[in-house]
Amino acid sequence: MNENGREQRTWHKSSYSSGEGSCVEVAEGPTVLVRDTQNRELGHLEYPPRTWAAFLQQVKTGLL
């Protein structure tokens, strides 16, 4: 927790991001946060971990 009582998250670049500037960052925790690396000030999207895992599975299998 930080000084405001909010959970501290560690962001990392997604391994699925391309090297062409199309990058997203992810922070895991009770929910998964996803944001655009180049537009962090716009905020993030929040997903339940099971939903994020299902999305990644579909990406890995080529369905998305």
FILUMBA-183274 format. One record per residue: chain; x, y, z of N, C-alpha, C, O in turn; residue in one letter; residue number from 1. Coordinates in nm, 2 decimals. Layout:
TORBA   chain      n.X      n.Y      n.Z     ca.X     ca.Y     ca.Z      c.X      c.Y      c.Z      o.X      o.Y      o.Z   resn   resi
TORBA       A        X        Y        Z        X        Y        Z        X        Y        Z        X        Y        Z      A    NUM
...
REM end
This chain:
TORBA   chain      n.X      n.Y      n.Z     ca.X     ca.Y     ca.Z      c.X      c.Y      c.Z      o.X      o.Y      o.Z   resn   resi
TORBA       A     0.08    -0.12     0.00     0.00     0.00     0.00     0.09     0.12     0.00     0.20     0.13     0.06      M      1
TORBA       A     0.04     0.23    -0.07     0.12     0.35    -0.07     0.06     0.44     0.04    -0.02     0.40     0.12      N      2
TORBA       A     0.11     0.57     0.05     0.07     0.66     0.16    -0.08     0.70     0.15    -0.13     0.74     0.25      E      3
TORBA       A    -0.14     0.68     0.04    -0.29     0.71     0.02    -0.37     0.59     0.05    -0.50     0.59     0.03      N      4
TORBA       A    -0.31     0.47     0.10    -0.39     0.35     0.13    -0.43     0.27     0.00    -0.51     0.18     0.01      G      5
TORBA       A    -0.37     0.31    -0.11    -0.40     0.24    -0.24    -0.29     0.13    -0.26    -0.18     0.14    -0.22      R      6
TORBA       A    -0.33     0.02    -0.32    -0.24    -0.09    -0.35    -0.14    -0.05    -0.45    -0.17     0.02    -0.55      E      7
TORBA       A    -0.01    -0.08    -0.42     0.10    -0.05    -0.51     0.11    -0.16    -0.61     0.12    -0.28    -0.57      Q      8
TORBA       A     0.11    -0.13    -0.74     0.13    -0.23    -0.85     0.26    -0.21    -0.92     0.31    -0.10    -0.93      R      9
TORBA       A     0.31    -0.32    -0.97     0.43    -0.32    -1.05     0.39    -0.34    -1.19     0.34    -0.45    -1.22      T     10
TORBA       A     0.42    -0.24    -1.28     0.38    -0.26    -1.42     0.50    -0.32    -1.50     0.62    -0.29    -1.46      W     11
TORBA       A     0.47    -0.40    -1.60     0.57    -0.45    -1.69     0.52    -0.45    -1.83     0.40    -0.46    -1.85      H     12
TORBA       A     0.61    -0.44    -1.92     0.57    -0.45    -2.06     0.52    -0.59    -2.10     0.59    -0.69    -2.06      K     13
TORBA       A     0.41    -0.60    -2.16     0.36    -0.73    -2.20     0.45    -0.80    -2.30     0.51    -0.73    -2.39      S     14
TORBA       A     0.47    -0.93    -2.28     0.56    -1.00    -2.38     0.49    -1.02    -2.51     0.56    -1.06    -2.61      S     15
TORBA       A     0.37    -0.98    -2.52     0.29    -0.99    -2.65     0.30    -0.85    -2.73     0.25    -0.84    -2.84      Y     16
TORBA       A     0.36    -0.75    -2.67     0.38    -0.62    -2.73     0.48    -0.63    -2.85     0.58    -0.71    -2.84      S     17
TORBA       A     0.45    -0.56    -2.95     0.54    -0.56    -3.07     0.65    -0.45    -3.04     0.64    -0.37    -2.95      S     18
TORBA       A     0.76    -0.46    -3.12     0.86    -0.36    -3.11     0.84    -0.24    -3.19     0.93    -0.16    -3.21      G     19
TORBA       A     0.72    -0.22    -3.25     0.69    -0.12    -3.34     0.61     0.00    -3.27     0.54     0.07    -3.34      E     20
TORBA       A     0.62     0.01    -3.14     0.55     0.11    -3.07     0.41     0.08    -3.03     0.34     0.16    -2.96      G     21
TORBA       A     0.36    -0.04    -3.06     0.23    -0.09    -3.01     0.25    -0.17    -2.89     0.24    -0.29    -2.89      S     22
TORBA       A     0.27    -0.10    -2.78     0.31    -0.17    -2.65     0.20    -0.15    -2.55     0.14    -0.04    -2.53      C     23
TORBA       A     0.18    -0.25    -2.47     0.09    -0.24    -2.35     0.17    -0.28    -2.23     0.26    -0.36    -2.24      V     24
TORBA       A     0.13    -0.23    -2.12     0.19    -0.27    -1.99     0.08    -0.33    -1.91    -0.04    -0.30    -1.92      E     25
TORBA       A     0.12    -0.43    -1.82     0.03    -0.51    -1.74     0.08    -0.50    -1.60     0.20    -0.51    -1.57      V     26
TORBA       A    -0.02    -0.50    -1.51     0.01    -0.51    -1.36    -0.09    -0.61    -1.30    -0.21    -0.59    -1.30      A     27
TORBA       A    -0.03    -0.72    -1.26    -0.12    -0.83    -1.20    -0.14    -0.80    -1.05    -0.06    -0.73    -0.98      E     28
TORBA       A    -0.25    -0.85    -1.00    -0.29    -0.84    -0.86    -0.43    -0.90    -0.85    -0.46    -0.99    -0.92      G     29
TORBA       A    -0.51    -0.85    -0.75    -0.65    -0.90    -0.74    -0.72    -0.88    -0.87    -0.82    -0.96    -0.90      P     30
TORBA       A    -0.69    -0.78    -0.95    -0.74    -0.76    -1.08    -0.62    -0.74    -1.17    -0.51    -0.70    -1.12      T     31
TORBA       A    -0.63    -0.75    -1.30    -0.52    -0.73    -1.40    -0.55    -0.59    -1.46    -0.66    -0.57    -1.52      V     32
TORBA       A    -0.45    -0.51    -1.45    -0.46    -0.37    -1.51    -0.38    -0.37    -1.64    -0.27    -0.43    -1.65      L     33
TORBA       A    -0.43    -0.31    -1.74    -0.37    -0.30    -1.87    -0.37    -0.16    -1.92    -0.48    -0.10    -1.92      V     34
TORBA       A    -0.26    -0.11    -1.97    -0.26     0.03    -2.02    -0.17     0.04    -2.14    -0.08    -0.04    -2.16      R     35
TORBA       A    -0.19     0.15    -2.22    -0.10     0.18    -2.33     0.02     0.25    -2.28     0.02     0.35    -2.21      D     36
TORBA       A     0.14     0.19    -2.32     0.27     0.24    -2.28     0.29     0.39    -2.32     0.34     0.47    -2.24      T     37
TORBA       A     0.24     0.43    -2.43     0.26     0.56    -2.48     0.16     0.66    -2.43     0.18     0.78    -2.45      Q     38
TORBA       A     0.05     0.61    -2.37    -0.05     0.70    -2.33    -0.10     0.67    -2.18    -0.21     0.65    -2.16      N     39
TORBA       A     0.00     0.65    -2.09    -0.03     0.61    -1.96    -0.13     0.71    -1.89    -0.20     0.66    -1.80      R     40
TORBA       A    -0.12     0.83    -1.92    -0.20     0.93    -1.86    -0.35     0.91    -1.88    -0.44     0.97    -1.82      E     41
TORBA       A    -0.39     0.83    -1.98    -0.53     0.81    -2.02    -0.59     0.70    -1.93    -0.71     0.67    -1.94      L     42
TORBA       A    -0.51     0.64    -1.84    -0.56     0.54    -1.75    -0.54     0.40    -1.79    -0.45     0.37    -1.87      G     43
TORBA       A    -0.62     0.31    -1.74    -0.60     0.17    -1.77    -0.74     0.10    -1.78    -0.84     0.15    -1.74      H     44
TORBA       A    -0.73    -0.02    -1.83    -0.85    -0.11    -1.83    -0.82    -0.22    -1.72    -0.71    -0.25    -1.69      L     45
TORBA       A    -0.93    -0.26    -1.66    -0.92    -0.36    -1.55    -1.00    -0.48    -1.58    -1.11    -0.48    -1.62      E     46
TORBA       A    -0.94    -0.60    -1.56    -1.00    -0.73    -1.59    -0.98    -0.82    -1.47    -0.89    -0.82    -1.39      Y     47
TORBA       A    -1.08    -0.91    -1.45    -1.07    -1.02    -1.35    -0.95    -1.11    -1.40    -0.94    -1.13    -1.52      P     48
TORBA       A    -0.87    -1.17    -1.31    -0.76    -1.26    -1.36    -0.81    -1.37    -1.45    -0.74    -1.40    -1.54      P     49
TORBA       A    -0.92    -1.43    -1.43    -0.97    -1.54    -1.51    -1.00    -1.49    -1.65    -0.97    -1.56    -1.75      R     50
TORBA       A    -1.05    -1.37    -1.66    -1.08    -1.32    -1.80    -0.96    -1.29    -1.87    -0.94    -1.32    -1.99      T     51
TORBA       A    -0.86    -1.23    -1.80    -0.73    -1.20    -1.87    -0.66    -1.33    -1.91    -0.60    -1.34    -2.02      W     52
TORBA       A    -0.66    -1.43    -1.83    -0.60    -1.56    -1.86    -0.67    -1.62    -1.98    -0.60    -1.68    -2.07      A     53
TORBA       A    -0.80    -1.61    -1.99    -0.87    -1.66    -2.11    -0.84    -1.59    -2.23    -0.82    -1.65    -2.34      A     54
TORBA       A    -0.82    -1.46    -2.22    -0.78    -1.38    -2.34    -0.64    -1.42    -2.38    -0.62    -1.44    -2.50      F     55
TORBA       A    -0.55    -1.43    -2.29    -0.41    -1.48    -2.33    -0.41    -1.61    -2.39    -0.33    -1.64    -2.49      L     56
TORBA       A    -0.49    -1.70    -2.34    -0.50    -1.84    -2.40    -0.55    -1.83    -2.55    -0.50    -1.90    -2.63      Q     57
TORBA       A    -0.64    -1.74    -2.57    -0.69    -1.73    -2.71    -0.59    -1.67    -2.80    -0.58    -1.70    -2.92      Q     58
TORBA       A    -0.51    -1.57    -2.75    -0.40    -1.51    -2.83    -0.30    -1.62    -2.86    -0.25    -1.63    -2.97      V     59
TORBA       A    -0.26    -1.70    -2.76    -0.16    -1.81    -2.78    -0.20    -1.91    -2.88    -0.12    -1.96    -2.96      K     60
TORBA       A    -0.33    -1.94    -2.89    -0.38    -2.04    -2.98    -0.42    -1.98    -3.12    -0.46    -2.06    -3.21      T     61
TORBA       A    -0.40    -1.85    -3.13    -0.42    -1.79    -3.26    -0.57    -1.75    -3.29    -0.60    -1.72    -3.40      G     62
TORBA       A    -0.65    -1.76    -3.19    -0.80    -1.73    -3.21    -0.82    -1.58    -3.21    -0.93    -1.54    -3.26      L     63
TORBA       A    -0.73    -1.50    -3.16    -0.74    -1.36    -3.17    -0.62    -1.30    -3.24    -0.61    -1.17    -3.25      L     64
REM end
